[in-house]
Amino acid sequence: MKTATLPPVRVLPEFRAEIQSLLGHGETLSEFLETSVRDSVQRRRNQQEFIRRGLASLENAQLTDSYVEADVLLARLERKLTDARASISANSV
């Protein structure tokens, strides 16, 4: 498959210097930019999927008239967080 280039990005010289100072050993500016773009694309995909699932859940709740009260949900999440913290503490001993 033939490759393509992304449009050039204009930045202040100070910002370019900062980026270059953070490059890993042997890493090029082009590699850094490609990785950054790939990470951003994945983050946006994740956001879109999160929104899609949330809207589907809302639609399902409206169709079934089945909702969970906020305080009940927060209590469940708090319990999960407490359990996870306890598990981490137990495993680190």
N, C-alpha and C positions, 0 to 999 in steps of 0.2 A: 504494500500500500504506500502510496506517495504521501510524504509529510507536508504539512503546511506551517506557515509561521503566524504568530500572533502579531497584532499591530504593536509598533514600538510604544513604549510608555515614557512620557516625559516626567522627570522628577528633578527636584532641586539637587545640585551637586552634593550638598551635605547629606541628603537622604541616601543617595547612591553610595557615598563613602561609608555611611553607617551600615547599609546592607552588606557591602563588601567586607566590612570588618567582622561581620557575623557569619560569613560563609564557613562551612565545614572544610576540613583538610581535603584539598583536591576538588572541592565543589566549585562549579562555575556559576556566574550570575545567571546564565540561561537555565541551568539546572534548578537553581533556587526559585526562579520565576515560574518554571513549569510546575514544580512541586507546590508552590503557593497557589497557583491557579487550580491544580487538581484538588487540593485540600478545600478550596473555596467552593468548587463545583460539588464536591461530596457533601459539604456542610449545607449547601442549598438544597440538594436532593433530600437530605435528612429532614430539613425544615419542611419541605413540601410534603413528605411522607407523614410527618408528625401532624401537620394541618389536615391532610386527607383523612387520617385515622380519627382525629378529633371531630371533624365534621360528620364522619360516618357514625361515630358514637353518639353524637348529638341527635342525628336523624333517627337512629335506633331508639334512643331514649324517648324521643317525641312520638314515634310510632307505637311503642309499647307502653308509654306513660310510666316508665320505670326509671326513676331518678335516685341518686344517692345524695343524702344531705351532706353539705360541706363539712360539718363538724364530725360526721361519721367517717367520711373519707380521710380527713386530716388525722383522726385518731388511728385509722388503719396505717396510714403512711408513717406516723410517729412510732407506732409499734414495730413496723418493718425496719425503721432506722435504728431503733433501740436494739432490736435483734441482730442487725448487721454489725453494729458497734460492738456488741457483746461477743459475736463470733470472731471479729477481728482481734479483740482483746484476748480471747481464749487461744487463738492460733498464734499470737505473738509471744506467748509465755513459754 
